[in-house]
Amino acid sequence: MPISSAALLKTRAPRGPDVDPLASQYRQVRQRSLELAAPLSAEDAMVQSMDDASPAKWHLAHTTWFFEQFVLSAQPGHAPLQPQWNLLFNSYYQSVGPAHARPQRGLLSRPSLVQVLDYRLAVDERIGELLQSGSLDGQARQRVLLGLQHEQQHQELLLTDIKHALWSNPLQPPYREDLAPAPSASPAPLHWIPCRERIVDAGAAPWPAAERFAYDNESPRHRVLLPAHALASRPVNNAEYRQFIEAGGYRDPRWWKSDGWDLVCSAGWQHPLYWRDSLDEEFTLGGWRALDPHAPVCHVSWFEADAYARWAGARLPGEFEWEYAASQQPVQGNFVDQQRLHPCPAAADVGFVQLFGDVWEWTGSAYAPYPGFQEWPGSLGEYNGKFMCGQFVLRGGSCATSRSHVRASYRNFFGPAARWQFTGLRLARDAA
């Protein structure tokens, strides 16, 4: 049965007056993780359906381990709460110790879910007391903020990982039966919005020297020459992508990178992940639903996005083309905050729409360091920099992302074969 409301009450951060805005933010973010896990049973919470995914229980424990490792362990007199768990819930921070192999996280039936929730409570009590008493210095407070950003990333992974696990179950049960379908909307025509050649500022000022939070891979801010180009006003939708399929796109090697074509052949890809072969239904966190032709296509890999763009006579945007367009727009859209947990059709047909939320948008840019990039010092330098190899940049957030987590300069990244995330695409083309 799902985690009981009594268990959720027990694992909430201690109540009390929030004399510190960071304490309030800490409470809210940590509580959201529990709310996202609430529909899951203990059995659901330990399932790992593929090597790239992690069990929900592991996400709940790892985000807690992060706060203990990088905040509490630096406090005088702190004794590790569960030192034998360091191996289990470290992810890839080799400088702080060994980590349990990622593909084997689903074998961790012990500690139990209840023990993990108790661990969260113990860490939350200690962090809450330190925040309320004003005992944390500037560096520790920065690490708390980083930990909250880190937890928001894992909240999205919790949703995408459990979606894959439930789809992999022969019964294919929904994560939540009460999720409302997307509101109906008239199809938004696709417009091409031109941009003349220009030099633009891209990236973010390094944090924490700059007050506004940004990951180290977003820095430093630097100048970029944008050639003249045009971007599509909205992402590619399901109906448009279905035309690619029906035109034989998955049977024609002309559109595919070599590695992508090999994968299409070896894995038998015929359509986006979670689509039925009939191309009229898709599996969602609310279960099987009719495919909305006007909603952004999602769960496509970079290989699929690139192949579609080639077939359509276009290309994927460069990340700085995307960032320049997004920097002119407010950060608003269909995020996890709306609790739809699935992309929605575009609601307008004037100017850019859906740059934020709905689906992460693949770019044609390899994930690489900016000129002058510097990793964060110490163990936290392992957070982003060491993954700058063999990955592509995505932008904009998705329906499973928190609105407060993204910005125009945010750089997500995955390998070109990944498609279990809410990933879609927007077209670009060179100026005529």
Secondary structure, DSSP 8 states (H G I E B T S, - for coil): -B--HHHHHHHS-------SHHHHHHHHHHHHHHHHHTT-BTTGGG---STT---HHHHHHHHHHHHHHHTGGGSTT---SSGGGHHHH--S-GGG-----GGGGGG---S-HHHHHHHHHHHHHHHHHHHHHT---HHHHHHHHHHHHHHHHHHHHHHHHHHHHHHHSTT---S-TT-------------EEEE--EEEEES---TTTSSS---GGG-S-EEEEE-SEEEESS--BHHHHHHHHHTTGGG-GGGS-HHHHHHHHHHT--SSTTB-TTSSEEEETTEEEE--TTSB--S--HHHHHHHHHHTT-B---HHHHHHHHTTS-S-SS-GGGT--S----S--SS---SSSSSEEEEEEE----TT----SGGGGGTTGGG-SS-EEEES--TTS-GGG--TT--EEE-TT--SSSEEE--EEE--
